[in-house]
């Protein structure tokens, strides 16, 4: 499992090099590979749940404003 850190570092380095020479597809591919490797580690296993709860909080905060419910949105119509 100690080699995963080296693989993540090499993926980020590859993404940086691809971005520096303006190869967007390679930079995206290396970045996604680094993200997948990070989520595979014990430290990154909570990341999908944290992102999901963050998106849920944003959704629950913006739904009354976007739905037109003036009582919850604070808009007096």
VMD Tcl script that draws the C-alpha trace (Angstrom):
set ca {
  {0.00 0.00 0.00}
  {3.00 2.32 0.35}
  {3.44 2.40 -3.43}
  {0.03 4.05 -3.85}
  {1.47 7.36 -2.65}
  {4.16 7.19 -5.31}
  {1.54 6.37 -7.96}
  {-0.59 9.32 -6.88}
  {2.43 11.61 -7.00}
  {3.41 10.36 -10.46}
  {-0.18 10.83 -11.69}
  {-0.24 14.40 -10.42}
  {3.17 15.03 -11.98}
  {1.90 13.63 -15.29}
  {-1.17 15.87 -15.07}
  {1.05 18.89 -14.42}
  {3.32 18.07 -17.35}
  {0.36 17.53 -19.68}
  {-1.19 20.81 -18.56}
  {2.12 22.61 -19.05}
  {2.38 21.42 -22.67}
  {-1.35 22.10 -23.20}
  {-2.58 18.54 -23.66}
  {-5.92 18.80 -21.92}
  {-6.98 15.19 -22.46}
  {-3.83 13.82 -20.87}
  {-4.11 16.20 -17.93}
  {-7.71 15.16 -17.29}
  {-6.82 11.47 -17.59}
  {-3.90 11.74 -15.16}
  {-6.00 13.79 -12.73}
  {-8.81 11.23 -12.77}
  {-6.29 8.44 -12.23}
  {-4.87 10.28 -9.22}
  {-8.38 10.82 -7.84}
  {-9.27 7.14 -8.22}
  {-6.02 6.11 -6.54}
  {-6.66 8.57 -3.69}
  {-10.18 7.26 -3.11}
  {-8.74 3.72 -3.00}
  {-6.62 4.64 0.03}
  {-8.03 4.49 3.58}
  {-7.66 8.26 3.92}
  {-9.73 8.97 0.80}
  {-12.54 6.50 1.40}
  {-14.70 9.13 3.09}
  {-14.37 11.57 0.18}
  {-17.42 10.42 -1.85}
  {-19.66 10.60 1.23}
  {-18.33 14.06 2.12}
  {-18.97 15.34 -1.41}
  {-22.46 13.82 -1.36}
  {-23.39 15.49 1.92}
  {-22.00 18.82 0.67}
  {-24.05 18.64 -2.53}
  {-27.12 17.63 -0.52}
  {-26.67 20.66 1.77}
  {-26.35 22.98 -1.23}
  {-29.43 21.41 -2.83}
  {-31.55 21.70 0.30}
  {-30.49 25.34 0.74}
  {-31.21 26.36 -2.85}
  {-34.43 24.41 -3.48}
  {-36.76 26.89 -1.70}
  {-35.24 29.82 -3.57}
  {-35.45 28.12 -6.95}
  {-38.86 26.55 -6.38}
  {-40.66 29.85 -5.94}
  {-41.81 29.18 -2.37}
  {-41.78 32.77 -1.11}
  {-42.28 31.81 2.53}
  {-39.00 29.92 2.64}
  {-37.09 32.00 0.10}
  {-37.49 35.28 1.96}
  {-39.11 36.98 -1.04}
  {-42.31 38.92 -0.43}
  {-44.56 38.62 -3.48}
}
mol new
graphics top color blue
foreach p $ca { graphics top sphere $p radius 0.5 }
foreach p [lrange $ca 0 end-1] q [lrange $ca 1 end] { graphics top cylinder $p $q radius 0.2 }
display resetview
